[in-house]
Amino acid sequence: MKIILYGFMASGKTTIGKAFAKRIGFKFYDTDKTIEKRLKISVYDFIKTYGIKKFRYTEKRILNELLNMNDNLVISCGGGIFPKGKTNKDIIEVFIDTPYEIISKRFRKASKTRPILRKLINSPNSIKRLYNKRLNFYKKARYSINEKDLKKSVTKLIDIYEKLTDKNK
Protein backbone atom coordinates (compact mmCIF):
# COMPACT_ATOMS: atom_id res chain seq x y z
CA MET A 1 0.00 0.00 0.00
CA LYS A 2 1.12 3.54 -0.77
CA ILE A 3 -0.20 6.58 1.06
CA ILE A 4 0.66 9.73 -0.85
CA LEU A 5 0.58 13.15 0.79
CA TYR A 6 0.04 16.21 -1.38
CA GLY A 7 -0.10 19.89 -0.53
CA PHE A 8 1.51 23.28 -0.83
CA MET A 9 5.07 24.01 0.26
CA ALA A 10 5.42 24.20 4.06
CA SER A 11 2.03 22.57 4.63
CA GLY A 12 3.55 19.95 6.94
CA LYS A 13 3.53 16.94 4.60
CA THR A 14 6.97 15.70 5.64
CA THR A 15 6.45 16.21 9.38
CA ILE A 16 3.02 14.57 9.29
CA GLY A 17 4.20 11.82 6.94
CA LYS A 18 7.19 10.81 9.09
CA ALA A 19 5.09 10.64 12.27
CA PHE A 20 2.28 8.77 10.50
CA ALA A 21 4.65 6.25 8.84
CA LYS A 22 6.29 5.54 12.19
CA ARG A 23 2.91 4.96 13.86
CA ILE A 24 1.70 2.48 11.23
CA GLY A 25 5.06 0.81 10.55
CA PHE A 26 5.50 1.95 6.94
CA LYS A 27 8.65 3.29 5.31
CA PHE A 28 8.68 7.03 4.67
CA TYR A 29 9.95 8.83 1.57
CA ASP A 30 10.01 12.52 0.71
CA THR A 31 10.34 13.06 -3.06
CA ASP A 32 12.59 16.12 -2.63
CA LYS A 33 14.91 14.35 -0.18
CA THR A 34 15.01 11.28 -2.43
CA ILE A 35 16.11 13.44 -5.36
CA GLU A 36 18.81 15.07 -3.24
CA LYS A 37 20.06 11.74 -1.93
CA ARG A 38 20.11 9.98 -5.30
CA LEU A 39 21.53 12.83 -7.36
CA LYS A 40 23.76 14.25 -4.63
CA ILE A 41 22.56 17.81 -5.29
CA SER A 42 20.18 20.04 -3.36
CA VAL A 43 16.79 20.77 -4.90
CA TYR A 44 17.76 24.44 -4.97
CA ASP A 45 20.97 23.75 -6.91
CA PHE A 46 19.23 21.25 -9.21
CA ILE A 47 16.62 23.83 -10.22
CA LYS A 48 19.24 26.55 -10.53
CA THR A 49 21.42 24.33 -12.76
CA TYR A 50 18.88 22.35 -14.81
CA GLY A 51 15.66 24.39 -14.53
CA ILE A 52 12.20 23.78 -13.12
CA LYS A 53 11.02 21.70 -16.11
CA LYS A 54 13.79 19.12 -15.65
CA PHE A 55 13.10 19.14 -11.91
CA ARG A 56 9.38 18.41 -12.38
CA TYR A 57 10.26 15.57 -14.77
CA THR A 58 12.72 14.12 -12.22
CA GLU A 59 10.23 14.54 -9.39
CA LYS A 60 7.54 12.61 -11.28
CA ARG A 61 10.03 9.89 -12.26
CA ILE A 62 11.04 9.46 -8.60
CA LEU A 63 7.37 9.28 -7.54
CA ASN A 64 6.70 6.57 -10.15
CA GLU A 65 9.72 4.58 -8.94
CA LEU A 66 8.43 4.78 -5.36
CA LEU A 67 4.95 3.71 -6.45
CA ASN A 68 6.44 0.65 -8.15
CA MET A 69 8.28 -0.52 -5.04
CA ASN A 70 6.84 -3.56 -3.27
CA ASP A 71 7.04 -1.97 0.18
CA ASN A 72 4.29 -0.26 2.13
CA LEU A 73 5.17 3.44 1.91
CA VAL A 74 4.11 6.88 2.99
CA ILE A 75 5.26 9.38 0.35
CA SER A 76 5.45 13.13 0.83
CA CYS A 77 5.35 14.84 -2.56
CA GLY A 78 6.82 18.18 -3.49
CA GLY A 79 4.33 21.02 -3.78
CA GLY A 80 4.34 20.82 -7.58
CA ILE A 81 3.10 17.22 -7.76
CA PHE A 82 -0.67 16.85 -7.87
CA PRO A 83 -3.01 13.94 -7.12
CA LYS A 84 -4.45 11.87 -9.93
CA GLY A 85 -7.80 11.58 -8.17
CA LYS A 86 -7.51 7.82 -7.80
CA THR A 87 -7.68 5.93 -4.56
CA ASN A 88 -7.88 2.16 -4.46
CA LYS A 89 -6.79 -0.65 -2.16
CA ASP A 90 -3.15 0.00 -3.09
CA ILE A 91 -3.00 3.82 -3.23
CA ILE A 92 -4.50 6.40 -0.90
CA GLU A 93 -4.17 10.06 -1.93
CA VAL A 94 -4.44 12.66 0.83
CA PHE A 95 -4.34 16.44 0.51
CA ILE A 96 -2.75 18.13 3.54
CA ASP A 97 -4.96 21.22 3.41
CA THR A 98 -3.14 23.49 5.83
CA PRO A 99 -4.67 26.98 5.98
CA TYR A 100 -2.68 29.57 4.05
CA GLU A 101 -2.25 31.74 7.14
CA ILE A 102 -0.27 28.95 8.84
CA ILE A 103 1.76 28.17 5.72
CA SER A 104 2.69 31.83 5.28
CA LYS A 105 4.11 31.92 8.84
CA ARG A 106 6.43 29.04 7.92
CA PHE A 107 7.72 30.70 4.76
CA ARG A 108 10.58 32.75 6.21
CA LYS A 109 12.24 29.66 7.65
CA ALA A 110 11.37 27.49 4.65
CA SER A 111 12.60 29.99 2.06
CA LYS A 112 16.21 29.06 2.84
CA THR A 113 15.76 25.56 1.43
CA ARG A 114 12.90 25.95 -1.04
CA PRO A 115 13.88 27.46 -4.39
CA ILE A 116 10.44 28.62 -5.44
CA LEU A 117 9.83 30.30 -2.09
CA ARG A 118 13.28 31.87 -2.16
CA LYS A 119 12.30 33.49 -5.44
CA LEU A 120 8.87 34.65 -4.21
CA ILE A 121 9.50 35.44 -0.52
CA ASN A 122 9.52 39.20 -1.05
CA SER A 123 6.28 39.02 -2.97
CA PRO A 124 3.59 37.59 -0.65
CA ASN A 125 0.90 38.22 -3.27
CA SER A 126 2.77 35.98 -5.72
CA ILE A 127 2.93 33.17 -3.17
CA LYS A 128 -0.78 33.55 -2.39
CA ARG A 129 -1.57 33.45 -6.15
CA LEU A 130 0.51 30.27 -6.57
CA TYR A 131 -1.24 28.72 -3.55
CA ASN A 132 -4.69 29.56 -4.96
CA LYS A 133 -3.70 28.31 -8.41
CA ARG A 134 -2.61 24.93 -7.04
CA LEU A 135 -5.50 24.48 -4.60
CA ASN A 136 -7.95 23.00 -7.11
CA PHE A 137 -5.35 20.51 -8.31
CA TYR A 138 -4.68 19.32 -4.74
CA LYS A 139 -8.41 18.91 -4.16
CA LYS A 140 -8.44 16.03 -6.66
CA ALA A 141 -7.16 13.83 -3.82
CA ARG A 142 -9.93 11.63 -2.49
CA TYR A 143 -9.15 12.55 1.12
CA SER A 144 -8.11 15.79 2.72
CA ILE A 145 -7.04 16.88 6.17
CA ASN A 146 -7.68 20.48 7.11
CA GLU A 147 -6.06 20.91 10.48
CA LYS A 148 -3.90 23.56 12.11
CA ASP A 149 -2.25 21.17 14.57
CA LEU A 150 0.29 18.68 13.19
CA LYS A 151 -0.44 16.03 15.84
CA LYS A 152 -4.17 16.21 15.13
CA SER A 153 -3.38 15.87 11.41
CA VAL A 154 -1.50 12.63 12.11
CA THR A 155 -4.45 11.34 14.13
CA LYS A 156 -6.88 12.17 11.31
CA LEU A 157 -4.60 10.43 8.82
CA ILE A 158 -4.55 7.34 11.03
CA ASP A 159 -8.38 7.44 11.16
CA ILE A 160 -8.55 7.50 7.33
CA TYR A 161 -6.02 4.66 7.08
CA GLU A 162 -7.81 2.49 9.66
CA LYS A 163 -11.22 2.97 8.04
CA LEU A 164 -9.83 2.00 4.64
CA THR A 165 -7.83 -0.97 5.84
CA ASP A 166 -10.81 -2.28 7.82
CA LYS A 167 -12.91 -2.16 4.62
CA ASN A 168 -10.25 -4.11 2.71
CA LYS A 169 -10.16 -7.02 5.17
PyMOL commands that set and color helices and strands:
alter all, ss='L'
color gray80, all
select helices_A, chain A and resi 13-24+31-39+43-50+52-67+100-110+115-120+124-138+150-167
alter helices_A, ss='H'
color red, helices_A
select strands_A, chain A and resi 2-6+27-30+73-76+91-96+143-145
alter strands_A, ss='S'
color yellow, strands_A
deselect
rebuild
show_as cartoon
